[in-house]
Amino acid sequence: MDDSIKTFFKYMDISGDTIKPSSEINPNGDFVLTIGMASILEDIFRLQDNPEAVLSEEVWVDGFYITSRDMDLIHVFFKDFDILDQSNKSITFARKGMQFSALVKETVWISYSQSFGLQVSGNGKTCDFNSIEGSVESTEMCKAENASILSFSNNTLGMYSQNNSTEFLNCLRSMF
């Protein structure tokens, strides 16, 4: 696959006798040609066809880092939409007389911690999705105010995760 399409690169940091896996965002990566963006378009089209459609309970953030040709499948299942404008971080499209846009606002990936922001607009509404997640690498995160976003395993520091999936998916539903 062409490196200009990949949304991030994985590599190994080798220092002395230590090897640490790491990753880095590709600033030229195509976040539109990802499983994540294809699933957002599919959700919008399913809601447009049936406002009571069942959606997944979460926005799968990692899907925005997996380059895919799933956008081609969207054209197979939903033949009645037109792409009006597209870049590596945004897409504007029209379907059934309505215009929509999806914009990847933020992509930060440092080691195994990430933050991600997405904005979807259509039918006079704007819906924002925001997520932070990663591994707890210090006790600095271990404060009472962070308790709701922390998870632990076997009495060791674990992961933190916070997003507004439920609110975002409800906002998408309210577009219709």
N, CA, C and O of each residue as an XYZ file, in Angstrom:
704
protein
N       0.845     -1.181      0.000
C       0.000      0.000      0.000
C       0.894      1.249      0.000
O       1.951      1.268      0.629
N       0.465      2.248     -0.690
C       1.193      3.504     -0.817
C       1.284      4.198      0.546
O       0.270      4.362      1.224
N       2.503      4.610      0.953
C       2.687      5.260      2.255
C       1.926      6.571      2.386
O       1.634      6.992      3.505
N       1.593      7.237      1.269
C       0.869      8.500      1.362
C      -0.582      8.272      1.789
O      -1.259      9.217      2.196
N      -1.070      7.027      1.703
C      -2.435      6.726      2.094
C      -2.518      6.333      3.561
O      -3.503      6.656      4.225
N      -1.504      5.640      4.084
C      -1.514      5.185      5.469
C      -1.702      6.359      6.428
O      -1.118      7.424      6.227
N      -2.507      6.171      7.461
C      -2.770      7.251      8.412
C      -1.727      7.323      9.511
O      -1.566      8.368     10.140
N      -1.012      6.220      9.754
C       0.089      6.283     10.706
C       1.104      5.202     10.384
O       0.803      4.235      9.683
N       2.295      5.375     10.897
C       3.378      4.428     10.696
C       3.720      3.778     12.026
O       3.742      4.454     13.054
N       3.987      2.484     12.023
C       4.462      1.779     13.215
C       5.952      1.536     13.033
O       6.418      1.252     11.930
N       6.684      1.650     14.119
C       8.116      1.394     14.067
C       8.605      0.964     15.438
O       7.856      1.008     16.414
N       9.840      0.555     15.509
C      10.451      0.113     16.762
C      11.532      1.117     17.155
O      12.412      1.445     16.359
N      11.451      1.599     18.394
C      12.518      2.434     18.953
C      13.531      1.495     19.589
O      13.196      0.747     20.508
N      14.762      1.529     19.110
C      15.814      0.681     19.669
C      16.835      1.592     20.317
O      17.455      2.427     19.658
N      17.001      1.418     21.621
C      17.936      2.235     22.384
C      18.709      1.323     23.329
O      18.140      0.777     24.275
N      19.987      1.160     23.077
C      20.796      0.267     23.916
C      20.256     -1.143     23.828
O      20.212     -1.729     22.746
N      19.843     -1.693     24.961
C      19.280     -3.040     24.963
C      17.753     -3.031     25.126
O      17.161     -4.034     25.525
N      17.121     -1.886     24.813
C      15.676     -1.745     24.946
C      15.034     -1.577     23.567
O      15.505     -0.799     22.737
N      13.967     -2.311     23.347
C      13.183     -2.177     22.121
C      11.762     -1.825     22.544
O      11.148     -2.533     23.343
N      11.243     -0.718     21.999
C       9.901     -0.273     22.348
C       9.118     -0.011     21.066
O       9.556      0.773     20.224
N       7.961     -0.661     20.908
C       7.145     -0.369     19.729
C       6.570      1.042     19.845
O       6.243      1.501     20.939
N       6.453      1.716     18.717
C       5.921      3.063     18.729
C       5.188      3.311     17.409
O       5.226      2.482     16.499
N       4.540      4.431     17.324
C       3.824      4.793     16.106
C       3.812      6.305     15.952
O       4.047      7.048     16.905
N       3.537      6.738     14.742
C       3.562      8.169     14.431
C       2.493      8.454     13.385
O       2.351      7.699     12.423
N       1.751      9.522     13.562
C       0.732      9.928     12.595
C       1.416     10.337     11.295
O       2.450     11.004     11.310
N       0.841      9.939     10.191
C       1.290     10.384      8.876
C       0.510     11.659      8.548
O      -0.697     11.583      8.316
N       1.159     12.829      8.523
C       0.427     14.069      8.287
C      -0.250     14.118      6.920
O      -1.179     14.900      6.716
N       0.207     13.292      5.988
C      -0.395     13.252      4.656
C      -1.331     12.064      4.490
O      -1.828     11.815      3.392
N      -1.574     11.332      5.566
C      -2.418     10.143      5.496
C      -3.847     10.483      5.131
O      -4.323     11.581      5.417
N      -4.527      9.549      4.502
C      -5.902      9.767      4.059
C      -6.879      9.169      5.063
O      -7.148      7.968      5.034
N      -7.409     10.008      5.951
C      -8.337      9.581      6.987
C      -9.744      9.346      6.438
O     -10.588      8.770      7.125
N     -10.001      9.790      5.197
C     -11.302      9.560      4.577
C     -11.389      8.133      4.048
O     -12.450      7.513      4.121
N     -10.305      7.612      3.525
C     -10.299      6.245      2.987
C     -10.011      5.233      4.084
O      -9.083      4.431      3.978
N     -10.820      5.280      5.142
C     -10.630      4.388      6.284
C     -11.935      3.671      6.607
O     -13.016      4.083      6.188
N     -11.804      2.604      7.353
C     -12.972      1.869      7.822
C     -13.855      2.791      8.673
O     -15.081      2.744      8.576
N     -13.221      3.635      9.511
C     -13.969      4.541     10.379
C     -14.860      5.497      9.614
O     -16.032      5.655      9.953
N     -14.319      6.143      8.580
C     -15.122      7.103      7.811
C     -16.221      6.379      7.046
O     -17.345      6.875      6.963
N     -15.914      5.221      6.490
C     -16.939      4.454      5.774
C     -18.087      4.096      6.705
O     -19.248      4.138      6.298
N     -17.779      3.742      7.954
C     -18.850      3.364      8.890
C     -19.702      4.575      9.275
O     -20.905      4.435      9.493
N     -19.092      5.760      9.362
C     -19.876      6.971      9.657
C     -20.828      7.268      8.505
O     -21.997      7.573      8.741
N     -20.352      7.185      7.259
C     -21.230      7.404      6.110
C     -22.357      6.380      6.087
O     -23.508      6.718      5.810
N     -22.022      5.136      6.378
C     -23.050      4.093      6.403
C     -24.096      4.405      7.467
O     -25.289      4.233      7.218
N     -23.676      4.863      8.653
C     -24.633      5.236      9.704
C     -25.546      6.366      9.240
O     -26.756      6.320      9.463
N     -24.976      7.369      8.601
C     -25.776      8.503      8.115
C     -26.802      8.020      7.093
O     -27.972      8.396      7.166
N     -26.375      7.192      6.143
C     -27.293      6.710      5.110
C     -28.378      5.814      5.699
O     -29.537      5.894      5.294
N     -28.006      4.963      6.652
C     -28.995      4.086      7.284
C     -30.028      4.918      8.050
O     -31.220      4.614      8.011
N     -29.575      5.965      8.747
C     -30.502      6.834      9.470
C     -31.374      7.623      8.506
O     -32.555      7.844      8.775
N     -30.809      8.045      7.395
C     -31.581      8.791      6.413
C     -32.701      7.909      5.842
O     -33.810      8.382      5.590
N     -32.395      6.629      5.645
C     -33.403      5.695      5.137
C     -34.406      5.291      6.208
O     -35.571      5.032      5.907
N     -33.952      5.236      7.471
C     -34.804      4.812      8.574
C     -34.297      5.456      9.861
O     -33.344      4.954     10.457
N     -34.914      6.563     10.308
C     -34.454      7.258     11.515
C     -34.435      6.382     12.768
O     -33.811      6.751     13.763
N     -35.103      5.240     12.737
C     -35.106      4.324     13.878
C     -34.056      3.225     13.735
O     -34.032      2.303     14.550
N     -33.195      3.294     12.734
C     -32.182      2.259     12.489
C     -31.311      2.057     13.725
O     -31.002      3.009     14.442
N     -30.930      0.836     13.961
C     -30.060      0.499     15.084
C     -28.618      0.786     14.678
O     -28.145      0.301     13.650
N     -27.931      1.569     15.485
C     -26.531      1.886     15.245
C     -25.682      1.170     16.283
O     -26.183      0.735     17.320
N     -24.399      1.055     15.993
C     -23.509      0.495     17.008
C     -23.499      1.447     18.198
O     -23.866      2.614     18.065
N     -23.085      0.959     19.346
C     -23.101      1.786     20.551
C     -21.875      2.674     20.670
O     -21.864      3.618     21.460
N     -20.847      2.380     19.896
C     -19.588      3.121     19.987
C     -19.109      3.546     18.614
O     -19.376      2.878     17.615
N     -18.409      4.648     18.573
C     -17.662      5.025     17.373
C     -16.310      4.350     17.520
O     -15.621      4.556     18.519
N     -15.929      3.558     16.549
C     -14.678      2.815     16.607
C     -13.541      3.702     16.113
O     -13.279      3.781     14.913
N     -12.865      4.371     17.056
C     -11.815      5.337     16.724
C     -10.678      4.679     15.954
O     -10.186      5.245     14.978
N     -10.253      3.493     16.379
C      -9.138      2.838     15.689
C      -9.427      2.633     14.207
O      -8.499      2.549     13.402
N     -10.702      2.552     13.837
C     -11.070      2.398     12.429
C     -10.612      3.555     11.559
O     -10.433      3.389     10.353
N     -10.419      4.734     12.159
C      -9.946      5.896     11.395
C      -8.444      5.837     11.127
O      -7.902      6.678     10.412
N      -7.786      4.852     11.698
C      -6.359      4.668     11.461
C      -6.096      3.441     10.594
O      -4.943      3.085     10.353
N      -7.164      2.793     10.124
C      -7.018      1.608      9.274
C      -7.464      1.966      7.876
O      -8.658      2.072      7.599
N      -6.504      2.150      7.007
C      -6.787      2.491      5.626
C      -7.483      1.305      4.972
O      -7.092      0.154      5.162
N      -8.506      1.604      4.212
C      -9.314      0.552      3.622
C      -9.949      1.059      2.347
O     -10.014      2.263      2.099
N     -10.398      0.158      1.575
C     -11.176      0.520      0.384
C     -12.662      0.352      0.671
O     -13.457      0.185     -0.254
N     -13.049      0.395      1.966
C     -14.450      0.249      2.339
C     -15.325      1.325      1.708
O     -16.525      1.117      1.529
N     -14.742      2.466      1.370
C     -15.530      3.515      0.731
C     -16.080      3.004     -0.598
O     -17.166      3.406     -1.014
N     -15.335      2.117     -1.268
C     -15.834      1.512     -2.503
C     -17.080      0.676     -2.222
O     -18.010      0.658     -3.028
N     -17.103     -0.026     -1.067
C     -18.272     -0.832     -0.707
C     -19.485      0.037     -0.411
O     -20.619     -0.364     -0.674
N     -19.252      1.227      0.136
C     -20.368      2.156      0.388
C     -21.072      2.455     -0.933
O     -22.300      2.518     -0.983
N     -20.295      2.640     -2.005
C     -20.885      2.895     -3.326
C     -21.677      1.686     -3.831
O     -22.630      1.853     -4.591
N     -21.300      0.482     -3.422
C     -22.031     -0.722     -3.834
C     -23.374     -0.793     -3.116
O     -24.399     -1.057     -3.745
N     -23.377     -0.558     -1.796
C     -24.593     -0.690     -1.005
C     -25.504      0.536     -1.086
O     -26.724      0.408     -0.988
N     -24.919      1.721     -1.263
C     -25.690      2.967     -1.356
C     -25.261      3.674     -2.640
O     -24.325      4.473     -2.636
N     -25.941      3.378     -3.715
C     -25.550      3.876     -5.038
C     -25.997      5.318     -5.286
O     -25.558      5.952     -6.246
N     -26.864      5.827     -4.424
C     -27.532      7.094     -4.706
C     -26.924      8.293     -3.971
O     -27.660      9.142     -3.467
N     -25.603      8.371     -3.904
C     -24.996      9.567     -3.314
C     -23.853     10.053     -4.198
O     -23.247      9.287     -4.947
N     -23.580     11.335     -4.088
C     -22.514     11.957     -4.870
C     -21.509     12.600     -3.940
O     -21.885     13.285     -2.989
N     -20.235     12.384     -4.211
C     -19.171     13.070     -3.463
C     -18.957     14.423     -4.130
O     -18.629     14.496     -5.314
N     -19.146     15.495     -3.359
C     -19.015     16.857     -3.891
C     -17.606     17.401     -3.713
O     -17.122     18.175     -4.539
N     -16.948     16.991     -2.628
C     -15.589     17.454     -2.350
C     -14.940     16.439     -1.411
O     -15.604     15.857     -0.554
N     -13.642     16.237     -1.584
C     -12.954     15.266     -0.737
C     -11.485     15.639     -0.621
O     -10.838     15.982     -1.610
N     -10.967     15.567      0.606
C      -9.539     15.746      0.851
C      -9.097     14.584      1.735
O      -9.845     13.622      1.911
N      -7.905     14.662      2.285
C      -7.452     13.563      3.135
C      -8.104     13.568      4.521
O      -8.006     12.575      5.242
N      -8.766     14.663      4.909
C      -9.404     14.727      6.221
C     -10.874     15.139      6.174
O     -11.505     15.266      7.224
N     -11.427     15.348      4.994
C     -12.830     15.754      4.939
C     -13.501     15.231      3.674
O     -12.863     14.975      2.653
N     -14.803     15.089      3.790
C     -15.611     14.673      2.647
C     -16.951     15.394      2.725
O     -17.548     15.492      3.797
N     -17.416     15.893      1.595
C     -18.729     16.511      1.481
C     -19.486     15.709      0.440
O     -18.967     15.435     -0.642
N     -20.720     15.332      0.768
C     -21.475     14.473     -0.128
C     -22.954     14.823     -0.057
O     -23.417     15.443      0.900
N     -23.685     14.413     -1.092
C     -25.119     14.675     -1.154
C     -25.848     13.362     -1.411
O     -25.389     12.498     -2.157
N     -27.005     13.252     -0.761
C     -27.849     12.071     -0.961
C     -29.288     12.459     -0.678
O     -29.581     13.106      0.328
N     -30.185     12.061     -1.574
C     -31.626     12.299     -1.418
C     -31.934     13.760     -1.110
O     -32.755     14.057     -0.241
N     -31.278     14.666     -1.820
C     -31.546     16.088     -1.672
C     -30.935     16.749     -0.452
O     -31.185     17.929     -0.207
N     -30.137     16.017      0.321
C     -29.491     16.579      1.508
C     -27.984     16.553      1.327
O     -27.430     15.637      0.720
N     -27.330     17.576      1.867
C     -25.865     17.648      1.816
C     -25.286     17.439      3.208
O     -25.813     17.950      4.196
N     -24.200     16.685      3.274
C     -23.523     16.373      4.527
C     -22.032     16.613      4.377
O     -21.498     16.618      3.268
N     -21.369     16.811      5.505
C     -19.907     16.862      5.492
C     -19.389     16.174      6.748
O     -20.018     16.201      7.806
N     -18.232     15.563      6.595
C     -17.551     14.933      7.728
C     -16.110     15.407      7.693
O     -15.451     15.356      6.654
N     -15.626     15.869      8.838
C     -14.287     16.448      8.941
C     -13.563     15.840     10.123
O     -14.051     15.885     11.252
N     -12.391     15.268      9.861
C     -11.529     14.806     10.942
C     -10.804     16.043     11.452
O      -9.937     16.584     10.767
N     -11.161     16.495     12.662
C     -10.615     17.742     13.218
C      -9.290     17.543     13.918
O      -8.420     18.413     13.878
N      -9.134     16.392     14.564
C      -7.936     16.190     15.377
C      -7.514     14.731     15.315
O      -8.335     13.826     15.461
N      -6.240     14.520     15.098
C      -5.661     13.180     15.181
C      -4.303     13.311     15.847
O      -3.352     13.817     15.251
N      -4.224     12.856     17.073
C      -2.952     12.884     17.803
C      -2.699     11.458     18.275
O      -3.545     10.864     18.943
N      -1.565     10.921     17.937
C      -1.203      9.568     18.338
C       0.232      9.622     18.810
O       1.152      9.761     18.004
N       0.429      9.514     20.102
C       1.775      9.534     20.687
C       1.944      8.225     21.436
O       1.239      7.956     22.408
N       2.871      7.428     20.981
C       3.090      6.097     21.535
C       1.768      5.356     21.492
O       1.243      5.133     20.401
N       1.205      4.964     22.629
C      -0.075      4.274     22.626
C      -1.169      5.117     23.272
O      -2.098      4.578     23.873
N      -1.062      6.423     23.153
C      -2.089      7.337     23.623
C      -2.576      8.133     22.424
O      -1.790      8.497     21.549
N      -3.868      8.401     22.386
C      -4.389      9.130     21.240
C      -5.552     10.030     21.628
O      -6.258      9.788     22.607
N      -5.725     11.064     20.837
C      -6.947     11.858     20.922
C      -7.441     12.030     19.490
O      -6.660     12.108     18.542
N      -8.759     12.085     19.369
C      -9.365     12.100     18.045
C     -10.606     12.967     18.085
O     -11.368     12.927     19.051
N     -10.812     13.753     17.038
C     -11.994     14.597     16.938
C     -12.586     14.517     15.545
O     -11.856     14.547     14.554
N     -13.906     14.415     15.464
C     -14.629     14.317     14.204
C     -15.842     15.232     14.275
O     -16.499     15.325     15.312
N     -16.136     15.904     13.171
C     -17.329     16.748     13.114
C     -18.142     16.356     11.886
O     -17.613     16.285     10.777
N     -19.424     16.104     12.092
C     -20.334     15.759     11.005
C     -21.441     16.804     10.973
O     -22.039     17.120     12.001
N     -21.709     17.340      9.778
C     -22.753     18.351      9.621
C     -23.725     17.932      8.535
O     -23.348     17.298      7.549
N     -24.977     18.296      8.735
C     -26.003     18.032      7.739
C     -27.366     18.418      8.245
O     -27.628     18.360      9.447
N     -28.242     18.815      7.334
C     -29.626     19.152      7.661
C     -29.716     20.197      8.777
O     -30.608     20.133      9.624
N     -28.784     21.165      8.772
C     -28.802     22.248      9.748
C     -28.244     21.900     11.113
O     -28.324     22.721     12.027
N     -27.685     20.716     11.285
C     -27.128     20.291     12.575
C     -25.651     19.979     12.431
O     -25.178     19.603     11.358
N     -24.929     20.144     13.539
C     -23.518     19.782     13.605
C     -23.312     18.895     14.817
O     -23.743     19.222     15.923
N     -22.643     17.761     14.595
C     -22.386     16.797     15.668
C     -20.879     16.618     15.812
O     -20.179     16.350     14.835
N     -20.390     16.769     17.034
C     -18.963     16.624     17.314
C     -18.705     15.368     18.120
O     -19.389     15.096     19.107
N     -17.710     14.603     17.689
C     -17.255     13.427     18.420
C     -15.837     13.700     18.891
O     -14.999     14.174     18.124
N     -15.572     13.397     20.164
C     -14.235     13.571     20.732
C     -13.884     12.351     21.565
O     -14.731     11.798     22.267
N     -12.625     11.938     21.481
C     -12.174     10.762     22.207
C     -10.730     10.939     22.642
O      -9.908     11.481     21.903
N     -10.430     10.475     23.856
C      -9.047     10.346     24.309
C      -8.903      8.950     24.883
O      -9.814      8.449     25.543
N      -7.785      8.329     24.638
C      -7.534      7.008     25.210
C      -6.056      6.703     25.155
O      -5.310      7.297     24.376
N      -5.644      5.776     25.986
C      -4.251      5.379     25.982
C      -3.889      4.560     27.195
O      -4.734      4.212     28.020
N      -2.625      4.266     27.280
C      -2.149      3.503     28.430
C      -1.657      4.472     29.501
O      -1.053      5.501     29.200
N      -1.928      4.124     30.750
C      -1.477      4.933     31.871
C      -0.003      4.616     32.083
O       0.353      3.496     32.450
N       0.844      5.600     31.850
C       2.287      5.369     31.940
C       2.899      5.994     33.185
O       4.093      5.836     33.442
N       2.079      6.705     33.958
C       2.584      7.295     35.201
C       1.421      7.405     36.185
O       0.258      7.255     35.812
N       1.753      7.667     37.432
C       0.712      7.810     38.447
C       0.033      9.177     38.372
O      -0.926      9.426     39.104
N       0.511     10.064     37.504
C      -0.067     11.398     37.355
C      -1.562     11.342     37.005
O      -2.333     12.198     37.437
N      -1.965     10.341     36.229
C      -3.374     10.192     35.847
C      -4.223      9.661     36.992
O      -5.447      9.780     36.949
N      -3.609      9.080     38.009
C      -4.340      8.400     39.091
C      -4.841      9.401     40.121
O      -4.310      9.493     41.228
N      -5.857     10.137     39.745
C      -6.480     11.119     40.626
C      -7.968     10.831     40.676
O      -8.525     10.254     39.743
N      -8.599     11.222     41.740
C     -10.029     10.951     41.916
C     -10.853     11.492     40.755
O     -11.818     10.849     40.342
N     -10.501     12.652     40.221
C     -11.297     13.237     39.137
C     -11.188     12.449     37.834
O     -11.993     12.657     36.926
N     -10.212     11.551     37.723
C     -10.057     10.726     36.527
C     -10.617      9.317     36.705
O     -10.520      8.500     35.790
N     -11.194      9.020     37.853
C     -11.649      7.654     38.158
C     -12.597      7.091     37.106
O     -12.535      5.900     36.800
N     -13.466      7.917     36.552
C     -14.460      7.411     35.600
C     -13.855      7.003     34.262
O     -14.500      6.279     33.504
N     -12.639      7.443     33.947
C     -12.049      7.098     32.656
C     -10.927      6.068     32.769
O     -10.365      5.654     31.755
N     -10.596      5.651     33.995
C      -9.499      4.701     34.199
C     -10.008      3.273     34.318
O     -11.095      3.029     34.843
N      -9.213      2.340     33.828
C      -9.508      0.925     34.054
C      -8.211      0.240     34.450
O      -7.141      0.565     33.936
N      -8.317     -0.705     35.364
C      -7.143     -1.389     35.885
C      -7.306     -2.881     35.711
O      -8.424     -3.391     35.635
N      -6.187     -3.578     35.649
C      -6.202     -5.029     35.527
C      -5.143     -5.612     36.452
O      -3.991     -5.178     36.441
N      -5.534     -6.584     37.241
C      -4.601     -7.265     38.143
C      -3.815     -6.294     39.022
O      -2.614     -6.469     39.226
N      -4.495     -5.268     39.541
C      -3.879     -4.279     40.433
C      -2.707     -3.528     39.812
O      -1.829     -3.050     40.529
N      -2.687     -3.423     38.499
C      -1.644     -2.643     37.830
C      -2.297     -1.496     37.075
O      -3.489     -1.536     36.772
N      -1.509     -0.481     36.777
C      -2.025      0.625     35.969
C      -2.470      0.076     34.629
O      -1.836     -0.828     34.084
N      -3.524      0.600     34.109
C      -4.077      0.071     32.872
C      -4.273      1.116     31.813
O      -3.312      1.716     31.331
N      -5.509      1.336     31.450
C      -5.868      2.204     30.340
C      -6.783      3.336     30.817
O      -7.448      3.233     31.848
N      -6.793      4.410     30.040
C      -7.789      5.454     30.243
C      -8.522      5.639     28.931
O      -7.943      5.487     27.855
N      -9.790      5.965     29.025
C     -10.595      6.141     27.829
C     -11.789      7.026     28.148
O     -12.463      6.834     29.160
N     -12.043      7.981     27.294
C     -13.203      8.849     27.459
C     -13.639      9.312     26.084
O     -12.822      9.773     25.287
N     -14.938      9.188     25.805
C     -15.471      9.705     24.545
C     -16.943     10.038     24.728
O     -17.546      9.738     25.758
N     -17.495     10.657     23.718
C     -18.905     11.031     23.758
C     -19.694     10.297     22.672
O     -20.532     10.895     21.996
N     -19.422      8.997     22.507
C     -20.090      8.180     21.480
C     -21.609      8.263     21.557
O     -22.270      8.505     20.547
N     -22.161      8.067     22.742
C     -23.619      8.052     22.884
C     -24.223      9.377     22.440
O     -25.187      9.395     21.674
N     -23.666     10.483     22.914
C     -24.177     11.801     22.544
C     -24.014     12.047     21.046
O     -24.910     12.591     20.401
N     -22.877     11.649     20.499
C     -22.610     11.845     19.070
C     -23.607     11.055     18.218
O     -24.187     11.607     17.283
N     -23.811      9.787     18.524
C     -24.740      8.969     17.736
C     -26.174      9.470     17.890
O     -26.946      9.427     16.932
N     -26.539      9.944     19.077
C     -27.870     10.550     19.255
C     -28.001     11.822     18.442
O     -29.069     12.106     17.899
N     -26.918     12.594     18.352
C     -26.936     13.820     17.542
C     -27.119     13.469     16.070
O     -27.902     14.112     15.370
N     -26.387     12.432     15.590
C     -26.580     12.006     14.190
C     -28.031     11.632     13.947
O     -28.617     11.999     12.929
N     -28.604     10.900     14.891
C     -30.015     10.484     14.761
C     -30.933     11.708     14.670
O     -31.926     11.692     13.943
N     -30.595     12.765     15.409
C     -31.460     13.962     15.427
C     -31.405     14.752     14.119
O     -32.206     15.665     13.915
N     -30.480     14.413     13.243
C     -30.418     15.087     11.947
C     -31.639     14.742     11.074
O     -31.961     15.447     10.118
N     -32.296     13.648     11.431
C     -33.367     13.160     10.558
C     -34.685     13.213     11.259
O     -35.707     12.841     10.681
